[in-house]
Amino acid sequence: MKRQYLPHTVSSKKLAIYLANKNYEKILSSDEIRIFERFKDNNPLLKELWDLSAGFRDIFEKRSVTIFHKWTDRVMHSPFNSLKRFVKRLYKDLQAVIAAIEKPDNNGITEGNVNRLKNIKRQMYGRAGFELLRRKVVLSSTG
């Protein structure tokens, strides 16, 4: 006999995309979004996690330290222990966090180049000499 109702299984990766990525509509299918919205509507914990995630994004979109402090207070009164630990670690280096919120500068380009060079180095390990490595680095940076 076939079961009439099969509960939906949820990928934790896709749920994380739904909760943390503001452009989740571009990544998830409309069916997945409908399922997650139904879960969110029927589960107060998931709704609270959604609200906390949206609040965290607001901190950086609005560049507001005040919103950050309100968000951390809200997290500390939530049932999510892992988020509480995250907030405690943020407060250990509060000046750096505040600078990241207030200042639009970042080192993304530098980190991207470092990552690219490390990947090339891993690919080339033990294969050839310095001249081939130099050519690969130059070619990868020019396209």
matplotlib code that plots the C-alpha trace (Angstrom):
import matplotlib.pyplot as plt

x = [0.0, 1.4, 1.5, -0.8, 1.4, 5.2, 6.7, 9.1, 12.7, 14.7, 18.3, 20.2, 22.2, 19.1, 17.6, 20.7, 20.5, 16.9, 17.7, 20.9, 20.9, 18.9, 18.9, 17.5, 14.9, 17.7, 19.2, 16.2, 13.3, 9.8, 8.7, 11.5, 10.7, 7.0, 8.0, 10.3, 7.7, 5.1, 7.6, 8.4, 4.7, 4.1, 7.2, 7.8, 11.5, 12.1, 10.3, 12.4, 15.6, 14.4, 13.8, 17.3, 18.9, 17.1, 18.1, 21.8, 21.7, 20.0, 23.1, 25.4, 22.9, 22.0, 25.5, 24.1, 25.8, 22.6, 20.8, 23.8, 23.3, 19.6, 20.2, 22.7, 20.3, 17.6, 19.9, 20.9, 17.2, 16.6, 16.8, 19.6, 22.8, 25.1, 24.0, 24.6, 28.2, 28.6, 27.5, 29.9, 32.8, 31.8, 32.0, 35.5, 36.7, 34.0, 36.1, 36.8, 33.1, 32.1, 34.6, 33.3, 29.8, 30.5, 33.2, 32.5, 36.1, 37.0, 39.9, 37.9, 40.0, 43.2, 41.7, 40.5, 44.0, 45.5, 43.0, 43.7, 47.4, 47.1, 44.9, 47.5, 50.2, 48.3, 47.7, 51.3, 52.9, 55.6, 54.8, 57.3, 59.8, 59.4, 59.1, 55.9, 54.5, 55.2, 53.5, 50.5, 50.2, 50.5, 48.0, 45.5, 45.6, 45.0, 42.1]
y = [0.0, 3.4, 6.2, 9.1, 11.7, 11.8, 14.5, 16.8, 16.3, 19.5, 19.9, 21.8, 23.6, 24.9, 25.9, 27.8, 29.6, 30.4, 31.8, 33.6, 34.7, 37.7, 36.6, 33.1, 33.5, 33.3, 30.1, 28.1, 26.8, 28.3, 24.9, 24.9, 28.5, 27.6, 24.7, 26.8, 29.6, 27.0, 25.6, 29.2, 30.0, 26.8, 26.8, 29.7, 28.8, 28.9, 32.2, 33.6, 32.4, 34.0, 37.3, 37.1, 36.4, 39.4, 41.6, 40.6, 41.6, 44.9, 45.7, 45.8, 47.2, 50.2, 50.3, 50.9, 50.0, 50.7, 48.0, 45.7, 46.2, 45.6, 42.5, 41.1, 41.7, 39.9, 37.0, 36.7, 36.4, 33.7, 30.0, 29.6, 28.7, 28.7, 32.3, 33.3, 31.9, 33.8, 37.1, 36.5, 36.1, 39.3, 41.2, 39.9, 42.1, 44.8, 47.5, 45.5, 44.6, 48.2, 49.2, 46.5, 47.8, 51.5, 51.5, 50.5, 49.4, 45.8, 43.7, 41.4, 42.0, 41.2, 38.1, 37.0, 37.3, 35.4, 32.6, 32.5, 32.3, 29.6, 27.5, 27.8, 26.8, 23.7, 22.7, 23.2, 21.5, 19.1, 19.5, 21.9, 24.7, 28.3, 29.5, 27.5, 28.7, 32.3, 31.9, 30.3, 33.2, 35.8, 34.1, 33.5, 37.2, 38.4, 36.1]
z = [0.0, -0.9, 1.6, 0.7, 2.5, 2.4, 4.6, 2.8, 3.6, 3.8, 2.8, 5.6, 2.9, 1.1, 4.4, 5.3, 1.9, 2.6, 6.0, 5.3, 1.7, 0.8, -2.9, -2.1, -4.9, -7.5, -5.9, -4.8, -6.8, -6.3, -4.8, -2.3, -1.3, -0.8, 1.4, 3.5, 3.8, 5.0, 7.5, 8.7, 9.1, 11.1, 13.2, 15.7, 16.1, 12.4, 12.2, 15.0, 13.2, 10.0, 11.8, 13.4, 10.1, 8.4, 11.4, 10.9, 7.3, 8.3, 10.4, 7.4, 4.9, 7.1, 8.7, 12.1, 15.4, 17.2, 15.2, 16.0, 19.8, 19.5, 17.4, 20.0, 22.8, 20.9, 20.2, 23.9, 24.8, 22.0, 22.5, 20.0, 22.0, 18.9, 18.0, 21.6, 21.4, 18.1, 19.8, 22.7, 20.3, 18.4, 21.7, 22.3, 19.4, 19.4, 17.9, 14.8, 14.5, 14.8, 12.2, 9.8, 10.3, 9.9, 7.2, 3.6, 3.0, 2.8, 1.6, -0.7, -3.7, -1.8, -0.3, -3.7, -5.2, -2.3, -2.7, -6.5, -5.9, -3.3, -5.6, -8.4, -6.0, -4.9, -8.6, -9.5, -6.4, -7.6, -11.3, -12.7, -12.1, -11.2, -14.8, -15.5, -12.2, -13.1, -16.5, -14.9, -12.4, -15.1, -17.4, -14.6, -13.7, -17.2, -18.0]

ax = plt.figure().add_subplot(projection="3d")
ax.plot(x, y, z, "-o")
ax.set_aspect("equal")
plt.show()
